[in-house]
């Protein structure tokens, strides 16, 4: 492994001399490319069977090489453990015990976007490259979040759903338009950018945002700042969206101080990781009217326990970490797997390389 501070140009100039792996900030290349590729579909929780692939999906993935790609689909835990020592790629995740047996592992392609439960010290310290599914779930998640917002502002859960159950008819006029609102988005990765695009172009919203990574401000975003600007942004927005990864810096970042600083007419959507939201504080904010409403697709404990105060909250729409699902998502997932196999076998930079130190 070369020093991480070596320039990409210097590395490429020396690649012909010594086979090596080039890794920098979100860049990973295997030069020269491998002669033989063995990929194992696996899961860290040792759930059997592991993720399934159709014959057409297997063909799409393996055809990206030069007849040198094999995708192993174990039918039992024993088969998976036996294959670990032989493979150089894993689709899915590995546990510390599995990692110890995977002596030839060079690349782990996670089939999730969030990495907080998949990274462990031995993997972080190793030379194994980790890639994830960032941006693959974002279109569906952003649509769910917008559906939550519109349901809240147009009175569906508070007025019309109960009326339907009771077979009563009463027009409700205490409704809100989202057109022209100001949205504050925390985390401008795939989910955040999908939200921002739809909110700006679909509802003429002004977009304020924060992100920990240095990045160019998208044209549909009015202000993009560093995380330290977060508390200055909060009182300005009509909609606050949590779309950041789970890291030590983001745990419980949506807390009592934040909810008390929001407008009483504002809404909160927690769409990325459950660890970001102080659920007790959110429950109080909803029950005591600090904010107008909220939508959550993720919670700290999943399934949400019956004792959670969230179950009794007014103006809360709660889904079951299911917002990322759609048939189109599967097409994107397989497409990314296939493209990364093509890149791996061709010595090209992989897509969605995770910074293991940062955790995303």
N, C-alpha and C positions, 0 to 999 in steps of 0.2 A: 504494500500500500504506500503510495507516494504521500508526502506531506500535503495536507489539505490546502496550504497556502500557495502551492505551486500553480503557476498560471496554466490555463487550458492550452494556450499556444505552445508553451514550453513542453507540456506533457505530450501533445500531439507530435511535436517534432522529435521526441525521444521514443515514441511508441514502437517504431520499427526495431529499436535496439533491444528493449526488454519488455516482454508482455506484462501488462499491469492494468489496474483498474483506476480510471480517473474519476474522482469524486470531488465536487465542490458544492457550493450552495445550490442544491436542487439540480445538479447535473451529475449523471452517472453514465459511463460508457464502458463497455467491455471490449478492449482492444488488445490483441486480435480477437475476433469473435470466436465463440466456442465451436469446436468441430462436431460435438454431439450434445444434444440438449435433452435432458430428462426432467420432466415436470411432474410434480405430485400434487394432486388435489387433496388438501388436508385441512383439518381444523384443530385449533389448539385445545379445545375442550374434549378432544377424543370422541366426538360424536360420530357415530357410524350409522348410515353411510355419510361420507363427506359431501360437499356440494356436487350436484349432478350436472352433467352436460349431455346434450343430445348428440347424436352421431354427426349431424350437420355442424354443430358448434365445435366438436372435436376436429372435424375436417377444416373448419375455418381457422382454428388456432394452429394446428400442426402444419398446415400448408404454407405458413409464413416462413418456414425454413427451407433448406435445400435437401429435403428428404432426410433430415437429421433431427427432427423434433418428435419426441414421444410424450404423450400425456397419459399418466398413470392414474386410473380411477379405482382405488382399492375398494373392495367389497366388505372388508372387515378391518378391525383394529390391528390384528396381526399383520395383515397385508400392508397396511399403512406404515407400521413400525419397521417392517422388513425393508420397505422401499426407501425409507428415510436416509439410510447410509449411502444410497446410490445416486440420489438426485442432486441436481445443482440448482433447481428452481422449485419453489412451492407456491401454488395458488391457494390462498387462504391465510392461515396463521399457524405458528408453532408455539408450543409451551416450552419452558426451560428444559424439561426432560427430553422433549422431542428435539430441541435445538442441539442438545449434547450428542445425540445420535446422528444428526445430520452433518457429518464431517465435511461433505463436499458442497454444502449449500453456499451459493453466491448471491442469490436474489430471491426475495420474498415479495410476491405480489399480493397484497391484502385485497380482500373482496369487500372491504368496508372503507368508508371515508375517515371516520374517527379512529385515532390511533391510541387513545389514552389507556385502553385495556389490552393492547397488543404488544406494546413495547416493554421489555424487561431489561435489567442491567446487562446481562450477557449479550443480548442482541444489540443493544445500543453501542456497546464497546467494540463490537465485532466489525469486520469489513463487509458484512453482508448488506447489500443494498435493499432497502425497503421502498416499495411504491404502493400507492393506495388508489382509491376510487374517488378522489376529490372531483367535484363538479358533475359526476355521473348521476347523483341523486337530486341535484339542485333543481332541475325544472319541476319535478313533481312536488318537492318540498315547498318550493315557493308558491305553487298553485294552491297547496293545502293552506298555507299561511294566509294567502289572500282570501281564500274561502272562509277561513275563521274570522278575519277582519270584517268582511262583508256581512257574515251572519250576525256578528255582534252589532254592527252599526245599523243594520236593517231590522233588528229586533227578532230574528228567527228563534233563538233559544229562549229568550225571556217571555215572548208574547205568543208567537204563532205556533211553535211546537206544542206548548201546553194547551193552547186553544184547540188544536187538532185532536189531541188526546181526549179532551173533554167535550168535543163536538160543540164548541161555542163559537160565536162570531162577534168580534169587537175590533174595530179598526184602531190601530195604535199609531199615534202621531209623534211620539217621542223618539224620532229616528234621526240619523246623522248621515251626511254625505262624506265620502272620503276624497272626492275631487278637490285637488289643490291643497291637501294636507302637507305637513312637513314630516318626513320620516327620518328617524335616526337609526342607522344600521351599524351594529358592532360586529366587525369581521367582514372583510370584503373578499373572501374566498369565493368558491363556487356558489354557495347558498346566498351569500350577501349580494353578489353581483347579479344573480338571477332576480332576487327580490327588487333590487334597485332598478333594474331595467324595466320590469313589469310595472312597478309603482310610478316611475317617472313617465314612461311613454303611454301607459294605460290609464293613469289617473292624474296626470299632470302634477305629480307630487314633487316638492323640493326635497332633495336627498342630501342629508348630512351623514357622515360616516367616519369610523375610526378603524385603524388596522395597525397591527404591530410590525408588519413588513413594510420596508420602503417600496413604494410602487407609484406609478403614474396615476393621476386622478382620471378616472373614466369621464367621458364627455357628458354622461347622464347624471353625474354626481356634482353637486354644487360645492361642497366642502368635504375634503378628506384630510383627516389629521391623525396624529399619533394617539395612543391610548390615554395619555395624560389629559387629553382634551375631553374625555368622556363625560365627566360631571358638569362641564360647561355646556355640553351638547344636550344633556338630558332634559333640562327645563324648556328647551326650545321646540321639542318635537311633539307631534300629535300621535305618532306611532313609534314605538321603540322595539327593534327587532334584535334578538340575540342569535347571532350566526357565527360566533367565534368557536375555535376548538377548545377542548378542555385541557388546561394547563394549570400549574400551580398559581399562575397570575390571574386566571379567569374564574377559579372556583368561587362561588357565591358572590360574583361581581354584581348581580342583580339582587340587591338586598334592600333592607329597610330605608337606608339613606337614599338610594336611587328611587324607590317607589314614592317616597315622600317628596322628592324633588320634581317628580313628573307633574304635568298638568292634571287636574282632576278629570278632565275630559279626554285624557290620552289613553291609548291602548298599548299593551305589551304582548309580544309574541316570542316564545322561547322555542326555537326550531332546530338547534344544533345538538347540544349536549345538556343532559339534565343537571350536571354538576354546576353549571353556571348560575342556577337560580336558587336563592334562599326561599324554599317553598313555604316555610312558616311566615316569612315576611310577606310573600305574595298573597297568602291566604288572608292575612290581616288587611293588606291593601285593598283587596276586593270586598271583604266583609264590612270594612269601615269606610269605604268610598274614597280612598286616596286616589284611585285611578278608575277609569270607566269600565274596563274589561280586559280580559287576557285570553290568549290561546296557547296551549302547550302541546307539543307532540312528544316531548321527552321529559322524563322525570328522573330523580336521583335513584330511586328503587323501581325496578321494572320486573314484574307487574307492580303497579302502584298498590301498596297495602291498604286494606279497608280502613285502617286507622288514620290515614292521611287526612289532614284538614282540607286538602284540595277538593275532596268529594263534595263538601258542603258549601263550596263557594258560589256566590251569584256571579253572573256575567263571565263565566269561565267555560271555554270549550276545550275539552281534553281528548286527544286521540292517543293511540297506543304505540307510539314510535313506528307508525305505519305510513307516514306521509311520503316516504320515498318510493313507494311501490307503484309500478305500472308496467305494462308489457314493453313500452318503449325503453324503460330503464334496462331491461334485460338485453336489448339490442345494443345499447351503449356499453354495457359492461363487457359483453363478449367482444365488441369492437375494440375496446381499449386493451383487453387481454391479448387479442390477436396482434394489434399494432405494437404492443410492447414486446411480444415474442419476435416480431419482424425486426424491431430495433435491436433486441438482444443478440439475435443471430447475425446481424449485419454490422455490429460495432457502432451503432448510432445511439445518441442520447435517449435514455428511457423517459417516459412521460410520467408525471406525478411522483417524482422522487421525494421521499419524506426526509426532512431534517430530523434525524433521530434525537439530537440533543434538544431541539425546540419542542418536539413531540407532534409536529404537523408538517 
